[in-house]
Amino acid sequence: MSLATAPIEDDILAVLRTTVFQVFDSEAPEDSVIPVTNGLFSPYLSVYFGGPISAPGDKHLTSNRNDTTIVTCTVQVNAARSSEAKSVKDIVVNLLTGHTPPDAGSMTLEGGMGYSKASTIDRPTVYIRELAFSMRANLTFVA
């Protein structure tokens, strides 16, 4: 049992890196190189983590250090075409829904939080799809 979320985050990033897409923990660094094919950049993923936060109604008898927590994960799909953003989003949904990181429950897709948008401030236009997942964590009791 641990309040640390690094093993959970590392596991999720490792799962996403089994795809052909570049995966960044948070933002793509300024010096990163996004591959370009036929003048369009290849889709890539930016992954954001939140928590742990206390899970309501799930309190341990001896210490709040043993309380179950909630960890969140938002995956942002960035693509040069709207159709690519949609197909990559579906790949991510299939990879992560039900996945069980260490010391955590299975990942749940949180409906109503994801949306699509296009960033047209800079060129080229970036089509963005966001997916939100949550999971219970701090599950393994160590006496």
DSSP file (Angstrom, degrees, kcal/mol; ACC not computed):
  #  RESIDUE AA STRUCTURE BP1 BP2  ACC     N-H-->O    O-->H-N    N-H-->O    O-->H-N    TCO  KAPPA ALPHA  PHI   PSI    X-CA   Y-CA   Z-CA
    1    1 A M              0   0    0      0, 0.0     2,-0.3     0, 0.0   140,-0.1   0.000 360.0 360.0 360.0 131.1    0.0    0.0    0.0
    2    2 A S        -     0   0    0    101,-0.2   136,-0.2     2,-0.1   138,-0.1  -0.999 360.0-146.5-151.4 145.0    1.5    3.3   -1.0
    3    3 A L  S    S+     0   0    0     -2,-0.3     2,-0.2   135,-0.1    -1,-0.1   0.538  72.8 108.6 -84.6  -7.8    0.3    6.8   -1.5
    4    4 A A        -     0   0    0      1,-0.1     4,-0.2    -3,-0.0   134,-0.2  -0.495  48.4-171.1 -71.4 135.8    2.9    7.2   -4.3
    5    5 A T     >  +     0   0    0     -2,-0.2     4,-2.6     1,-0.1     3,-0.3   0.465  61.6  96.6-104.7  -4.1    1.4    7.4   -7.7
    6    6 A A  H  > S+     0   0    0      1,-0.2     4,-3.0     2,-0.2     5,-0.2   0.888  83.1  51.4 -56.1 -43.5    4.6    7.1   -9.7
    7    7 A P  H  > S+     0   0    0      0, 0.0     4,-1.9     0, 0.0    -1,-0.2   0.886 111.9  48.0 -62.8 -35.1    4.3    3.3  -10.3
    8    8 A I  H  > S+     0   0    0     -3,-0.3     4,-2.2     2,-0.2    -2,-0.2   0.947 114.1  45.8 -66.4 -48.5    0.8    3.8  -11.6
    9    9 A E  H  X S+     0   0    0     -4,-2.6     4,-2.5     1,-0.2     5,-0.2   0.914 112.4  50.5 -62.0 -44.4    1.8    6.7  -13.9
   10   10 A D  H  X S+     0   0    0     -4,-3.0     4,-2.1    -5,-0.2    -1,-0.2   0.886 110.2  50.8 -61.8 -39.0    4.9    4.8  -15.2
   11   11 A D  H  X S+     0   0    0     -4,-1.9     4,-2.1    -5,-0.2    -1,-0.2   0.918 110.7  47.5 -65.3 -44.2    2.7    1.7  -16.0
   12   12 A I  H  X S+     0   0    0     -4,-2.2     4,-2.3     1,-0.2    -2,-0.2   0.920 112.2  49.6 -64.7 -43.6    0.1    3.7  -17.9
   13   13 A L  H  X S+     0   0    0     -4,-2.5     4,-1.9     1,-0.2    -1,-0.2   0.898 109.8  52.3 -61.2 -39.6    2.9    5.5  -19.9
   14   14 A A  H  < S+     0   0    0     -4,-2.1     4,-0.3     2,-0.2    -2,-0.2   0.896 108.6  50.1 -64.3 -39.9    4.5    2.1  -20.7
   15   15 A V  H >< S+     0   0    0     -4,-2.1     3,-1.4     1,-0.2    -2,-0.2   0.934 111.8  47.6 -63.0 -45.8    1.2    0.7  -22.0
   16   16 A L  H >< S+     0   0    0     -4,-2.3     3,-1.5     1,-0.3     5,-0.3   0.817 103.7  62.4 -66.2 -29.6    0.7    3.8  -24.2
   17   17 A R  T 3< S+     0   0    0     -4,-1.9    -1,-0.3     1,-0.3    -2,-0.2   0.527  84.1  77.0 -76.0  -3.8    4.2    3.5  -25.5
   18   18 A T  T <  S+     0   0    0     -3,-1.4    -1,-0.3    -4,-0.3    -2,-0.2   0.585  86.2  79.5 -76.8  -8.9    3.4    0.0  -26.9
   19   19 A T  S <  S-     0   0    0     -3,-1.5     4,-0.1     2,-0.2    -3,-0.0  -0.319  96.9-110.2 -86.4 176.3    1.7    2.0  -29.7
   20   20 A V  S    S+     0   0    0     -2,-0.1     2,-0.2     2,-0.1    -3,-0.1   0.470  88.0 100.0 -84.7  -1.7    3.4    3.6  -32.7
   21   21 A F  S    S-     0   0    0     -5,-0.3     2,-0.2     1,-0.1    23,-0.2  -0.559  80.8-110.5 -89.6 148.1    2.6    7.1  -31.3
   22   22 A Q  E     -a   44   0A   0     21,-0.7    23,-2.9    -2,-0.2     2,-0.4  -0.556  34.5-154.8 -69.9 140.1    5.0    9.3  -29.4
   23   23 A V  E     -a   45   0A   0     -2,-0.2     2,-0.4    21,-0.2    23,-0.2  -0.980   9.0-168.3-124.3 128.2    3.9    9.6  -25.8
   24   24 A F  E     -a   46   0A   0     21,-2.7    23,-2.9    -2,-0.4     2,-1.0  -0.946  25.6-129.3-118.4 136.6    4.8   12.6  -23.6
   25   25 A D  E    S-a   47   0A   0     -2,-0.4     2,-0.4    21,-0.2    23,-0.2  -0.760  88.4 -31.8 -80.6 105.7    4.4   12.9  -19.9
   26   26 A S  S    S+     0   0    0     21,-2.6    21,-0.3    -2,-1.0    -2,-0.2  -0.699 127.6   6.4  76.6-126.5    2.5   16.2  -19.8
   27   27 A E  S    S-     0   0    0     -2,-0.4    -2,-0.2    19,-0.1    20,-0.1  -0.450  80.7-101.8 -87.5 157.1    3.6   18.5  -22.7
   28   28 A A        -     0   0    0     -2,-0.1    -1,-0.1    -4,-0.1    -4,-0.0  -0.649  49.0-112.3 -70.5 126.6    5.9   17.8  -25.6
   29   29 A P    >   -     0   0    0      0, 0.0     3,-1.9     0, 0.0    -1,-0.1  -0.224  21.8-113.4 -60.7 153.2    9.2   19.4  -24.7
   30   30 A E  T 3  S+     0   0    0      1,-0.3    -2,-0.1    -3,-0.0     0, 0.0   0.833 117.0  49.0 -55.7 -35.3   10.3   22.4  -26.8
   31   31 A D  T 3  S+     0   0    0      2,-0.1    -1,-0.3     0, 0.0     2,-0.1   0.369  85.5 118.1 -90.4   6.3   13.2   20.4  -28.3
   32   32 A S    <   -     0   0    0     -3,-1.9     2,-0.6     1,-0.1    -4,-0.0  -0.424  58.4-138.2 -74.5 149.6   11.1   17.3  -29.2
   33   33 A V        -     0   0    0     -2,-0.1    -2,-0.1     3,-0.0    -1,-0.1  -0.938  10.1-158.1-111.3 117.1   10.9   16.3  -32.8
   34   34 A I        -     0   0    0     -2,-0.6    10,-0.1     1,-0.0    -6,-0.0  -0.839  29.4-114.1 -92.8 123.6    7.5   15.2  -34.0
   35   35 A P        -     0   0    0      0, 0.0     7,-3.2     0, 0.0     2,-0.4  -0.245  28.3-150.1 -59.2 144.7    7.8   13.0  -37.2
   36   36 A V  E     -G   41   0B   0      5,-0.3     2,-0.4     3,-0.0     5,-0.2  -0.964  13.4-175.6-120.1 133.0    6.3   14.5  -40.4
   37   37 A T  E >  S-G   40   0B   0      3,-3.1     3,-2.0    -2,-0.4     0, 0.0  -0.996  74.9 -12.3-129.1 126.2    4.9   12.5  -43.2
   38   38 A N  T 3  S-     0   0    0     -2,-0.4    -1,-0.1     1,-0.3     3,-0.1   0.844 129.8 -54.1  52.8  37.2    3.7   14.1  -46.5
   39   39 A G  T 3  S+     0   0    0      1,-0.2     2,-0.4     0, 0.0    -1,-0.3   0.448 119.8 103.0  82.0  -0.3    3.9   17.6  -44.8
   40   40 A L  E <  S-G   37   0B   0     -3,-2.0    -3,-3.1    84,-0.0    -1,-0.2  -0.938  72.8-117.4-118.0 139.2    1.7   16.6  -41.8
   41   41 A F  E     -G   36   0B   0     -2,-0.4    39,-0.6    -5,-0.2    -5,-0.3  -0.406  32.9-109.8 -72.4 149.9    2.9   15.8  -38.3
   42   42 A S        -     0   0    0     -7,-3.2    -1,-0.1     1,-0.1    36,-0.0  -0.468  41.8 -93.0 -75.5 148.5    2.3   12.3  -37.0
   43   43 A P        -     0   0    0      0, 0.0   -21,-0.7     0, 0.0     2,-0.3  -0.285  49.2-177.4 -59.6 146.4   -0.3   11.9  -34.1
   44   44 A Y  E     -aB  22  78A   0     34,-2.1    34,-2.7   -23,-0.2     2,-0.4  -0.958  19.0-127.2-143.2 163.1    1.2   12.0  -30.6
   45   45 A L  E     -aB  23  77A   0    -23,-2.9   -21,-2.7    -2,-0.3     2,-0.5  -0.917   9.4-164.5-116.8 135.5   -0.2   11.7  -27.1
   46   46 A S  E     -aB  24  76A   0     30,-2.4    30,-3.3    -2,-0.4     2,-0.5  -0.985  16.5-159.6-114.0 127.3    0.2   14.0  -24.1
   47   47 A V  E     -aB  25  75A   0    -23,-2.9   -21,-2.6    -2,-0.5     2,-0.4  -0.922   7.6-171.2-117.1 129.5   -0.7   12.3  -20.8
   48   48 A Y  E     - B   0  74A   0     26,-2.9    26,-3.0    -2,-0.5     2,-0.4  -0.933   6.1-157.1-120.1 140.5   -1.6   14.2  -17.6
   49   49 A F  E     - B   0  73A   0     -2,-0.4     2,-0.3    24,-0.2    24,-0.2  -0.900   8.1-174.0-119.7 147.8   -2.0   12.7  -14.2
   50   50 A G  E     - B   0  72A   0     22,-2.3    22,-2.4    -2,-0.4     3,-0.2  -0.949  29.2 -18.7-135.6 157.6   -4.0   14.0  -11.2
   51   51 A G  E     -     0   0A   0     -2,-0.3    20,-0.2     1,-0.3     2,-0.1  -0.376  20.0-143.6  96.9-177.6   -4.4   12.9   -7.6
   52   52 A P  E     +     0   0A   0      0, 0.0     2,-0.3     0, 0.0    -1,-0.3   0.348  49.7 166.9 -82.1 147.9   -4.3   11.1   -5.3
   53   53 A I  E     - B   0  70A   0     17,-1.8    17,-2.6    -3,-0.2     2,-0.1  -0.932  44.7 -90.9-123.2 153.6   -7.4   12.4   -3.7
   54   54 A S  E     - B   0  69A   0     -2,-0.3    15,-0.2    15,-0.2     5,-0.1  -0.396  37.9-127.2 -65.5 132.6   -9.4   10.8   -0.9
   55   55 A A    >   -     0   0    0     13,-2.2     3,-1.5     3,-0.3    13,-0.2  -0.711  29.1-118.1 -81.5 123.2  -12.1    8.4   -2.1
   56   56 A P  T 3  S+     0   0    0      0, 0.0    -1,-0.1     0, 0.0     3,-0.0  -0.332  92.6  11.9 -63.7 139.4  -15.4    9.3   -0.5
   57   57 A G  T 3  S+     0   0    0      1,-0.1     2,-0.4    -2,-0.0    -2,-0.0   0.578 101.7 101.0  76.4   9.6  -16.9    6.7    1.7
   58   58 A D    <   +     0   0    0     -3,-1.5    10,-1.0    10,-0.2     2,-0.4  -0.654  46.0 157.3-129.2  76.6  -13.8    4.5    1.8
   59   59 A K        -     0   0    0     -2,-0.4     2,-0.2     8,-0.2     5,-0.1  -0.820  35.8-130.5-108.0 139.9  -12.0    5.1    5.1
   60   60 A H        -     0   0    0     -2,-0.4     7,-0.1     3,-0.3     6,-0.1  -0.567  15.3-130.9 -85.3 151.0   -9.6    2.8    6.8
   61   61 A L  S    S+     0   0    0     -2,-0.2    -1,-0.1     1,-0.1     3,-0.1   0.820  98.7  32.9 -71.8 -31.4  -10.1    2.0   10.5
   62   62 A T  S    S-     0   0    0      1,-0.3     2,-0.3     4,-0.0    -1,-0.1   0.832 124.2  -0.7-100.8 -34.1   -6.5    2.7   11.7
   63   63 A S    >   -     0   0    0      1,-0.1     3,-1.6     0, 0.0    -1,-0.3  -0.989  51.0-129.4-158.5 144.3   -5.0    5.5    9.6
   64   64 A N  G >  S+     0   0    0     -2,-0.3     3,-1.2     1,-0.3    -1,-0.1   0.655 105.3  74.9 -71.0 -11.9   -6.0    7.8    6.7
   65   65 A R  G 3  S+     0   0    0      1,-0.2    -1,-0.3    -3,-0.0     0, 0.0   0.724  95.9  51.0 -66.0 -20.1   -2.7    6.7    5.1
   66   66 A N  G <  S+     0   0    0     -3,-1.6    -1,-0.2     2,-0.1    -2,-0.2   0.367  84.9 120.2 -97.9   3.8   -4.5    3.5    4.4
   67   67 A D  S <  S-     0   0    0     -3,-1.2     2,-0.2    -7,-0.1    -8,-0.2  -0.364  72.0-108.6 -66.7 145.8   -7.5    5.1    2.8
   68   68 A T        -     0   0    0    -10,-1.0   -13,-2.2   -13,-0.2     2,-0.2  -0.543  41.4-161.3 -69.7 140.8   -8.3    4.3   -0.8
   69   69 A T  E     -BC  54 137A   0     68,-2.2    68,-2.8   -15,-0.2     2,-0.5  -0.711  14.9-123.7-119.6 171.5   -7.6    7.2   -3.1
   70   70 A I  E     -BC  53 136A   0    -17,-2.6   -17,-1.8    66,-0.2     2,-0.4  -0.978  21.0-168.9-118.3 130.6   -8.6    8.2   -6.6
   71   71 A V  E     - C   0 135A   0     64,-2.6    64,-2.0    -2,-0.5     2,-0.3  -0.944   8.9-154.8-116.0 139.7   -6.0    8.8   -9.3
   72   72 A T  E     -BC  50 134A   0    -22,-2.4   -22,-2.3    -2,-0.4     2,-0.4  -0.830   8.2-168.1-116.5 155.7   -7.0   10.5  -12.6
   73   73 A C  E     -BC  49 133A   0     60,-2.5    60,-2.9    -2,-0.3     2,-0.5  -0.982   2.0-166.8-142.7 125.8   -5.4   10.3  -16.1
   74   74 A T  E     -BC  48 132A   0    -26,-3.0   -26,-2.9    -2,-0.4     2,-0.6  -0.970   6.4-161.3-115.0 125.8   -6.2   12.5  -19.1
   75   75 A V  E     -BC  47 131A   0     56,-2.6    56,-2.4    -2,-0.5     2,-0.6  -0.930   3.9-160.1-107.9 122.0   -4.8   11.5  -22.4
   76   76 A Q  E     -BC  46 130A   0    -30,-3.3   -30,-2.4    -2,-0.6     2,-0.5  -0.903   4.6-154.7-103.6 118.4   -4.7   14.2  -25.1
   77   77 A V  E     -BC  45 129A   0     52,-3.5    52,-2.0    -2,-0.6     2,-0.5  -0.827  10.3-167.6 -92.4 125.6   -4.6   13.0  -28.7
   78   78 A N  E     +BC  44 128A   0    -34,-2.7   -34,-2.1    -2,-0.5     2,-0.3  -0.966  16.6 160.2-117.0 125.7   -3.0   15.5  -31.0
   79   79 A A  E     - C   0 127A   0     48,-2.2    48,-3.3    -2,-0.5   -37,-0.1  -0.959  47.1-129.5-144.9 160.4   -3.3   15.0  -34.7
   80   80 A A  S    S+     0   0    0    -39,-0.6     2,-0.4    -2,-0.3    45,-0.1   0.664  97.2  43.6 -83.5 -17.9   -3.0   16.9  -38.0
   81   81 A R  S  > S-     0   0    0     46,-0.1     4,-2.0     1,-0.1     5,-0.1  -0.966  76.6-132.5-128.5 145.5   -6.4   15.6  -39.2
   82   82 A S  H  > S+     0   0    0     -2,-0.4     4,-2.0     1,-0.2     5,-0.1   0.889 109.1  55.2 -60.9 -39.9   -9.7   15.2  -37.4
   83   83 A S  H  > S+     0   0    0      1,-0.2     4,-2.1     2,-0.2    -1,-0.2   0.871 107.0  50.0 -64.4 -36.7  -10.1   11.7  -38.7
   84   84 A E  H  > S+     0   0    0      2,-0.2     4,-2.8     1,-0.2     5,-0.3   0.914 107.7  53.6 -66.4 -42.4   -6.7   10.7  -37.3
   85   85 A A  H  X S+     0   0    0     -4,-2.0     4,-2.0     1,-0.2    -2,-0.2   0.899 109.9  48.6 -58.9 -41.0   -7.6   12.1  -33.9
   86   86 A K  H  X S+     0   0    0     -4,-2.0     4,-1.9     2,-0.2    -1,-0.2   0.936 113.2  45.1 -64.8 -47.3  -10.7   10.0  -33.9
   87   87 A S  H  X S+     0   0    0     -4,-2.1     4,-1.6     1,-0.2    -2,-0.2   0.889 114.1  48.4 -68.8 -38.0   -9.0    6.8  -34.8
   88   88 A V  H  X S+     0   0    0     -4,-2.8     4,-2.3     2,-0.2    -1,-0.2   0.894 108.2  56.0 -67.4 -38.1   -6.1    7.3  -32.3
   89   89 A K  H  X S+     0   0    0     -4,-2.0     4,-2.5    -5,-0.3    -2,-0.2   0.916 105.9  51.1 -57.2 -43.9   -8.7    8.1  -29.6
   90   90 A D  H  X S+     0   0    0     -4,-1.9     4,-2.2     1,-0.2    -1,-0.2   0.878 107.9  52.2 -63.4 -37.5  -10.3    4.8  -30.2
   91   91 A I  H  X S+     0   0    0     -4,-1.6     4,-2.0     2,-0.2    -1,-0.2   0.927 110.9  47.5 -62.4 -44.9   -7.0    3.0  -29.9
   92   92 A V  H  X S+     0   0    0     -4,-2.3     4,-2.6     2,-0.2     5,-0.3   0.912 109.6  52.9 -64.3 -43.3   -6.3    4.7  -26.6
   93   93 A V  H  X S+     0   0    0     -4,-2.5     4,-2.2     1,-0.2    -1,-0.2   0.928 111.6  46.3 -57.5 -45.8   -9.8    3.8  -25.3
   94   94 A N  H  < S+     0   0    0     -4,-2.2    -1,-0.2     1,-0.2    -2,-0.2   0.847 114.3  48.3 -67.8 -33.7   -9.3    0.2  -26.1
   95   95 A L  H  < S+     0   0    0     -4,-2.0    -2,-0.2    -5,-0.2    -1,-0.2   0.915 121.9  29.8 -71.4 -43.0   -5.9    0.1  -24.5
   96   96 A L  H >< S+     0   0    0     -4,-2.6     3,-2.1    -5,-0.1    11,-0.4   0.769  87.6 100.8 -96.9 -27.4   -6.7    1.8  -21.2
   97   97 A T  T 3< S+     0   0    0     -4,-2.2    11,-0.2    -5,-0.3     3,-0.1  -0.451 104.2   4.5 -64.5 119.9  -10.3    0.9  -20.4
   98   98 A G  T 3  S+     0   0    0      9,-2.6    -1,-0.3    -2,-0.3    10,-0.1   0.324  93.7 142.5  88.0  -7.8  -10.1   -1.9  -17.9
   99   99 A H    <   -     0   0    0     -3,-2.1     8,-2.7     7,-0.1    -1,-0.3  -0.416  41.7-146.6 -65.3 142.5   -6.3   -1.8  -17.6
  100  100 A T        -     0   0    0      6,-0.2     6,-0.2    -3,-0.1     3,-0.1  -0.886  10.6-162.0-118.3 100.6   -5.2   -2.4  -14.0
  101  101 A P    >   -     0   0    0      0, 0.0     3,-1.2     0, 0.0   -93,-0.1  -0.240  43.6 -71.2 -69.3 167.4   -2.0   -0.5  -13.0
  102  102 A P  T 3  S+     0   0    0      0, 0.0     3,-0.1     0, 0.0   -91,-0.1  -0.349 118.0   5.3 -63.5 140.9    0.0   -1.7   -9.9
  103  103 A D  T 3  S+     0   0    0      1,-0.2    35,-1.4    34,-0.1    36,-0.8   0.812 117.8  94.8  55.5  35.1   -1.7   -1.1   -6.5
  104  104 A A  B <  S-D  137   0A   0     -3,-1.2    33,-0.3    33,-0.2    -1,-0.2  -0.954  73.4-113.5-146.2 163.2   -4.8    0.2   -8.3
  105  105 A G        -     0   0    0     31,-3.0     3,-0.1    -2,-0.3     2,-0.0  -0.304  58.5 -64.2 -86.1-179.6   -8.2   -0.9   -9.6
  106  106 A S        -     0   0    0     -6,-0.2    30,-0.3     1,-0.1    -6,-0.2  -0.353  59.1-101.9 -70.2 149.0   -9.1   -1.1  -13.3
  107  107 A M        -     0   0    0     -8,-2.7    -9,-2.6   -11,-0.4     2,-0.5  -0.503  34.3-153.6 -74.4 134.1   -9.2    2.2  -15.2
  108  108 A T  E     -E  134   0A   0     26,-2.9    26,-1.9    -2,-0.2     2,-0.5  -0.930  14.3-128.7-112.4 129.2  -12.6    3.6  -15.9
  109  109 A L  E     -E  133   0A   0     -2,-0.5     2,-1.0    24,-0.2    24,-0.2  -0.646  23.0-142.2 -73.6 124.5  -13.4    5.8  -18.8
  110  110 A E    >   -     0   0    0     22,-2.9     3,-1.1    -2,-0.5     4,-0.5  -0.786  16.8-147.0 -95.4 101.8  -15.1    8.9  -17.5
  111  111 A G  T 3  S+     0   0    0     -2,-1.0    20,-0.0     1,-0.2    22,-0.0  -0.275  75.4  30.9 -67.2 151.0  -17.8    9.9  -19.9
  112  112 A G  T 3  S+     0   0    0      2,-0.2    -1,-0.2     1,-0.1    -2,-0.0   0.284 100.7  81.8  87.8 -11.1  -18.8   13.5  -20.4
  113  113 A M  S <  S+     0   0    0     -3,-1.1     2,-0.2    19,-0.1    -2,-0.1   0.756  74.7  79.3 -95.9 -27.8  -15.3   14.8  -19.7
  114  114 A G        +     0   0    0     -4,-0.5     2,-0.3    18,-0.1    17,-0.2  -0.541  54.4 161.3 -83.7 146.2  -13.7   14.2  -23.1
  115  115 A Y        -     0   0    0     15,-0.2    15,-1.6    -2,-0.2     2,-0.3  -0.966  32.3-117.8-153.2 165.6  -14.3   16.6  -26.0
  116  116 A S  E     +F  129   0A   0     -2,-0.3     2,-0.3    13,-0.2    13,-0.2  -0.844  34.2 161.0-110.6 150.3  -12.8   17.4  -29.4
  117  117 A K  E     -F  128   0A   0     11,-2.2    11,-3.3    -2,-0.3     2,-0.5  -0.978  30.5-130.8-156.6 161.8  -11.4   20.8  -30.4
  118  118 A A  E     -F  127   0A   0     -2,-0.3     2,-0.8     9,-0.2     9,-0.2  -0.985  14.0-143.7-120.9 129.8   -9.1   22.2  -33.0
  119  119 A S  E     +F  126   0A   0      7,-3.1     7,-1.7    -2,-0.5     3,-0.1  -0.824  28.8 164.4 -92.1 109.2   -6.3   24.6  -32.1
  120  120 A T        +     0   0    0     -2,-0.8    -1,-0.1     5,-0.2     5,-0.1   0.246  47.7  97.6-109.7  11.0   -6.1   27.1  -34.9
  121  121 A I  S    S+     0   0    0      3,-0.1     2,-0.3     1,-0.0    -1,-0.1   0.943  93.4  24.8 -65.3 -47.2   -4.0   29.7  -33.1
  122  122 A D  S    S-     0   0    0      2,-0.2     4,-0.2    -3,-0.1    -1,-0.0  -0.801 100.3 -79.9-113.3 157.7   -0.8   28.5  -34.7
  123  123 A R  S    S+     0   0    0     -2,-0.3     2,-0.1     2,-0.1    -3,-0.1  -0.842 101.9  48.7-100.1 142.8   -0.3   26.7  -37.9
  124  124 A P  S    S-     0   0    0      0, 0.0    -2,-0.2     0, 0.0     2,-0.1   0.540  93.8-117.8 -77.3 162.0   -0.6   23.8  -38.6
  125  125 A T        -     0   0    0     -2,-0.1     2,-0.5   -45,-0.1    -5,-0.2  -0.427  25.6-148.0 -63.4 137.6   -4.0   23.2  -37.1
  126  126 A V  E     - F   0 119A   0     -7,-1.7    -7,-3.1    -4,-0.2     2,-0.5  -0.958   1.2-150.4-113.4 122.0   -3.9   20.6  -34.3
  127  127 A Y  E     -CF  79 118A   0    -48,-3.3   -48,-2.2    -2,-0.5     2,-0.4  -0.812  20.2-163.3 -91.7 127.9   -7.0   18.4  -33.8
  128  128 A I  E     -CF  78 117A   0    -11,-3.3   -11,-2.2    -2,-0.5     2,-0.4  -0.931  17.4-178.0-122.6 131.8   -7.3   17.4  -30.2
  129  129 A R  E     -CF  77 116A   0    -52,-2.0   -52,-3.5    -2,-0.4     2,-0.4  -0.994  14.0-158.1-122.0 133.9   -9.3   14.7  -28.5
  130  130 A E  E     -C   76   0A   0    -15,-1.6     2,-0.4    -2,-0.4   -54,-0.2  -0.938   6.7-170.3-118.1 136.4   -9.2   14.3  -24.8
  131  131 A L  E     -C   75   0A   0    -56,-2.4   -56,-2.6    -2,-0.4     2,-0.4  -0.979   7.7-155.4-123.4 134.1  -10.0   11.2  -22.8
  132  132 A A  E     +C   74   0A   0     -2,-0.4   -22,-2.9   -22,-0.4     2,-0.3  -0.926  13.9 177.7-113.2 134.5  -10.4   11.1  -19.0
  133  133 A F  E     -CE  73 109A   0    -60,-2.9   -60,-2.5    -2,-0.4     2,-0.3  -0.932   5.8-169.8-127.8 153.1   -9.9    8.0  -16.9
  134  134 A S  E     +CE  72 108A   0    -26,-1.9   -26,-2.9    -2,-0.3     2,-0.3  -0.971   4.7 179.0-138.2 158.8  -10.0    7.4  -13.2
  135  135 A M  E     -C   71   0A   0    -64,-2.0   -64,-2.6    -2,-0.3     2,-0.3  -0.988  32.0-110.2-153.5 152.1   -9.0    4.5  -11.0
  136  136 A R  E     -C   70   0A   0    -30,-0.3   -31,-3.0    -2,-0.3     2,-0.2  -0.643  42.8-176.5 -79.8 142.8   -9.0    3.6   -7.3
  137  137 A A  E     +CD  69 104A   0    -68,-2.8   -68,-2.2    -2,-0.3   -33,-0.2  -0.801  50.3  56.6-135.5 176.0   -5.5    3.4   -5.8
  138  138 A N        +     0   0    0    -35,-1.4    -1,-0.2    -2,-0.2   -34,-0.1   0.930  66.7 140.5  64.8  48.4   -3.7    2.5   -2.6
  139  139 A L        +     0   0    0    -36,-0.8     2,-0.7    -3,-0.1   -35,-0.1   0.718  33.7  87.6 -97.6 -24.4   -5.4   -0.9   -2.6
  140  140 A T        -     0   0    0    -37,-0.1     2,-0.4  -138,-0.1    -1,-0.0  -0.689  69.1-144.5 -87.1 114.2   -2.8   -3.3   -1.3
  141  141 A F        -     0   0    0     -2,-0.7     2,-0.5  -140,-0.1    -2,-0.1  -0.625  15.3-172.5 -80.8 128.3   -2.8   -3.5    2.4
  142  142 A V              0   0    0     -2,-0.4    -2,-0.0     1,-0.1    -1,-0.0  -0.980 360.0 360.0-120.2 117.6    0.6   -4.0    4.1
  143  143 A A              0   0    0     -2,-0.5    -1,-0.1     0, 0.0    -2,-0.0   0.474 360.0 360.0 -76.6 360.0    0.4   -4.7    7.8
